[in-house]
Amino acid sequence: MYLPLVLLFALAVAFGVFSVLLGPLLGPSRYNKAKFSAYECGIEPSPQPVVGGGRMPVAYYVTAMLFILFDIEMVFLFPYAVSADALGLWGVVAVTLFISTFFIADIYVWRRGGLDWN
């Protein structure tokens, strides 16, 4: 009864192992300094951490967090859109409260300059 599930799992594991083993053999092998350097969100990497130095720019992190928030919002709004007629007035009130909460948070981020790209 579970044979198709086991075969699908085995196929997925085999594909993963095959891809990992075949990548270095077929991929390009031209290495340069840029490939070996650490990536720090567009900032030049420093050999030592800045102790008591200037502020660390967080624009990339704020953008990523806002993207995650909008993703979560869409994940919760999609089921409502599918069954809006079945939920009736209670569903409209719940979704209105949900959207207004996100709208207030967006206004807060906007007023604080979180959406300004320097």
PyMOL commands that set and color helices and strands:
alter all, ss='L'
color gray80, all
select helices_A, chain A and resi 3-26+33-36+59-82+84-112
alter helices_A, ss='H'
color red, helices_A
deselect
rebuild
show_as cartoon
